[in-house]
């Protein structure tokens, strides 16, 4: 190789070396920029997820409260149904079955233990005591006992809260 070829060759290598270093510097700069922008978006996404998680936790608490209220409301409605069944059995002169239905109503009322939205536990306890003290004995005139059962059912209606969710029509 001649000196001129060597010089051209070394100039070409130097330019290639500079180009490689420049490409590496540009690549590193682009990588750093991408990492910065990506981490900013990731931080924003994490913050959004945390906010959504909090919202979902609040919704779960609200739905749990609605579910508990619905369960208590169902027990109160069940007790009222047992009272109506007792009145029907009384009309058939099935005093034993009517008394059993009254005990079932008292048992359903006893299962309502925790106060919920719209549920007065003290009123439920008073109603439970009234229902539990009801004794349907054999009698000729059933009107008084039937009226007592229907009055208990009407009082039950007053302590049953309205549905938490609107009913579909």
C-alpha positions as CSV (number, residue, x, y, z in Angstrom):
1,X,0.0,0.0,0.0
2,X,1.2,3.4,-0.8
3,X,1.1,6.3,1.5
4,X,-1.7,7.8,-0.4
5,X,-3.8,4.7,0.0
6,X,-3.0,4.4,3.6
7,X,-4.0,8.0,4.2
8,X,-7.3,7.5,2.3
9,X,-7.8,4.3,4.2
10,X,-7.2,5.9,7.6
11,X,-9.4,8.9,6.7
12,X,-12.2,6.5,5.8
13,X,-11.8,4.6,9.1
14,X,-11.8,7.8,11.0
15,X,-15.1,8.9,9.3
16,X,-16.6,5.4,9.9
17,X,-15.5,5.6,13.6
18,X,-17.0,9.1,14.0
19,X,-20.2,7.8,12.3
20,X,-20.4,4.8,14.7
21,X,-19.8,7.0,17.7
22,X,-22.4,9.5,16.5
23,X,-24.9,6.7,15.9
24,X,-24.3,5.3,19.4
25,X,-24.7,8.8,20.9
26,X,-27.9,9.4,18.9
27,X,-29.2,5.9,19.9
28,X,-28.4,6.5,23.6
29,X,-30.2,9.9,23.4
30,X,-33.2,8.4,21.8
31,X,-33.3,5.6,24.3
32,X,-33.1,8.0,27.2
33,X,-35.9,10.2,25.7
34,X,-38.1,7.1,25.2
35,X,-37.4,5.9,28.7
36,X,-38.3,9.3,30.1
37,X,-41.5,9.6,28.1
38,X,-42.5,6.0,28.8
39,X,-41.9,6.4,32.5
40,X,-44.0,9.6,32.6
41,X,-46.8,7.7,30.9
42,X,-46.4,4.7,33.2
43,X,-46.5,7.0,36.2
44,X,-49.7,8.6,34.8
45,X,-51.2,5.1,34.2
46,X,-50.3,4.0,37.7
47,X,-52.0,7.1,39.2
48,X,-55.1,6.5,37.1
49,X,-55.2,2.8,38.2
50,X,-54.8,3.8,41.8
51,X,-57.8,6.3,41.5
52,X,-59.9,3.6,39.8
53,X,-58.9,1.1,42.5
54,X,-60.1,3.6,45.2
55,X,-63.4,4.2,43.3
56,X,-63.9,0.4,43.0
57,X,-63.2,-0.1,46.7
58,X,-65.9,2.6,47.5
59,X,-68.3,1.0,45.2
60,X,-67.7,-2.4,46.8
61,X,-68.4,-1.0,50.3
62,X,-71.6,0.7,49.0
63,X,-72.7,-2.5,47.3
64,X,-71.9,-4.6,50.4
65,X,-74.1,-2.2,52.4
66,X,-76.9,-2.5,49.8
67,X,-76.6,-6.3,49.8
68,X,-76.8,-6.4,53.6
69,X,-79.9,-4.2,53.6
70,X,-81.5,-6.4,51.0
71,X,-80.8,-9.5,53.1
72,X,-82.4,-7.9,56.1
73,X,-85.3,-6.6,54.1
74,X,-85.8,-10.1,52.7
75,X,-85.9,-11.5,56.3
76,X,-88.5,-8.9,57.3
77,X,-90.6,-9.7,54.2
78,X,-90.2,-13.4,55.1
79,X,-91.5,-12.8,58.6
80,X,-94.5,-10.9,57.2
81,X,-95.2,-13.8,54.8
82,X,-95.1,-16.2,57.8
83,X,-97.7,-14.0,59.6
84,X,-100.0,-14.1,56.5
85,X,-99.6,-17.9,56.3
86,X,-100.5,-18.1,60.0
87,X,-103.6,-16.1,59.4
88,X,-104.5,-18.4,56.5
89,X,-103.9,-21.5,58.6
90,X,-106.0,-20.0,61.4
91,X,-108.9,-19.6,58.9
92,X,-108.5,-23.3,58.2
93,X,-108.5,-24.0,62.0
94,X,-105.0,-25.5,61.9
95,X,-103.9,-23.9,65.2
96,X,-100.7,-26.0,65.5
97,X,-99.6,-25.0,62.0
98,X,-100.6,-21.4,62.6
99,X,-98.5,-21.3,65.8
100,X,-95.6,-22.9,63.9
101,X,-95.8,-20.1,61.3
102,X,-95.8,-17.5,64.0
103,X,-92.6,-19.1,65.5
104,X,-91.1,-19.0,62.0
105,X,-91.9,-15.3,61.8
106,X,-90.2,-14.7,65.1
107,X,-87.2,-16.7,64.0
108,X,-86.9,-14.6,60.8
109,X,-87.1,-11.4,62.8
110,X,-84.4,-12.7,65.2
111,X,-82.0,-13.2,62.3
112,X,-82.0,-9.4,61.7
113,X,-79.1,-8.5,64.0
114,X,-77.1,-5.6,62.5
115,X,-78.5,-2.1,61.8
116,X,-78.4,-1.3,58.2
117,X,-79.6,1.6,56.0
118,X,-83.2,2.2,56.9
119,X,-83.5,-0.6,59.4
120,X,-84.4,0.2,63.0
121,X,-83.1,-2.8,64.9
122,X,-84.9,-1.7,68.1
123,X,-88.2,-1.7,66.2
124,X,-87.4,-5.1,64.9
125,X,-86.7,-6.4,68.4
126,X,-90.0,-5.0,69.7
127,X,-91.8,-6.6,66.7
128,X,-90.0,-9.9,67.5
129,X,-91.2,-9.7,71.1
130,X,-94.7,-9.0,70.0
131,X,-94.7,-11.9,67.5
132,X,-93.0,-14.3,69.9
133,X,-95.7,-13.6,72.6
134,X,-98.5,-14.3,70.2
135,X,-100.3,-17.5,71.1
136,X,-103.0,-18.8,68.9
137,X,-105.1,-21.0,71.0
138,X,-108.2,-23.0,70.0
139,X,-111.2,-20.6,70.0
140,X,-114.6,-20.4,68.5
141,X,-114.3,-16.8,67.3
142,X,-111.1,-16.5,65.3
143,X,-111.7,-12.9,64.4
144,X,-109.7,-11.5,67.3
145,X,-106.7,-13.7,66.7
146,X,-106.9,-13.2,62.9
147,X,-107.1,-9.4,63.5
148,X,-104.0,-9.6,65.8
149,X,-102.0,-11.4,63.1
150,X,-103.0,-8.9,60.4
151,X,-102.2,-6.0,62.7
152,X,-98.7,-7.5,63.3
153,X,-98.3,-7.8,59.5
154,X,-99.3,-4.2,59.1
155,X,-96.9,-3.1,61.8
156,X,-94.2,-5.2,60.0
157,X,-94.9,-3.2,56.8
158,X,-94.0,0.0,58.7
159,X,-90.5,-1.2,59.6
160,X,-89.6,-2.8,56.3
161,X,-87.4,-0.3,54.4
162,X,-88.0,0.4,50.7
163,X,-85.8,-1.4,48.2
164,X,-82.3,0.2,47.9
165,X,-82.3,-0.2,44.1
166,X,-85.2,0.9,41.9
167,X,-87.3,-2.0,40.6
168,X,-87.3,-2.7,36.9
169,X,-90.6,-2.2,35.2
